[in-house]
């Protein structure tokens, strides 16, 4: 597919997505379509902030779990090395 065709297809898909989100918001809140359309950038920004916050939390929890697991493995290795039955 050539670049202009791909860009055109991307623009159509993005436009349909924006229209769908605005319509859904309009139906959910009962406000007008244009008012819902104007609020989309604010909602998208808050969604991005929420995703970033959740990602940081997930990474933090994952790192903490990995450290705990490393500590468990280190304790088991130390116990295995110090036991008299080790070969």
N, C-alpha and C positions, 0 to 999 in steps of 0.2 A: 504494500500500500504506500502510496506516495505521501510525502509530508503534508501537503495541503488537505488531502483527504483524511489523514489521520487526525489532524488538528480540527477539521470540521466535525468529524465523528466525536472527538473528545468534547468539543463545545456543545454538541447536541446532547450528549450523555450528561454533562454537567448541568445544562439548562433544565433537563428533565428532572434531575435530582433536586435541584433548587426548587423547582415548581412543586414537586411532590412534598418536600419538607414544609414549604410554606402552606400548601393546602392542608396538610395534616395538622399543622399548628393552628391554622385558622378554624378547622372543624373542632379541634379539641378545646380551644379557648373561647370560641364563639366570636372572635374579633374578625375584622375584615382581612381579606387576602393581602392587601398592601401593607397593613399594619404588621401582619405576621411576617411578610417579606422583609420589612425593615428591621425586625428583631432577629433575623437569622444570623447576622454577623456577631451580635452579642452572645447568642446561644452557642454559636460555633466556638467563640473564644472561651466561654466557660467550659465547654466540652473539652477543648484542648487542655485547659488548666487542670480539669479533673483527671484526664488521661495521664498527664505528666505526674500529678500527685500520686495516682495509683501505681504508676510505673516505678517511681522512686520508692514507694512503700514495698512493692513486690521485690525489687532488687535488694533493699535493705533486709527484708525478712529472709530472702534466699541466702544472702551472705551470712546472716546470723545462723541459719540452719546449717550451712556448710561449715562454719567454724565449730559449731557444736559437734557435728559429725567427725570433723578432724580431731577434736579433743577426745572423742570416744575411741577412735581408731588408735590414737597415740597412747591412751591409757591401756588398751588391750595389748598393743605391741610391747609396752613397758612391762606389763604383767606377764606376758608370754616369755619375754627375755629373762626376767628375774626368777621364773619358776624353775625348780630343780629338775623337772622332767624335760626341759627343752634340750634339743640336740643340736 
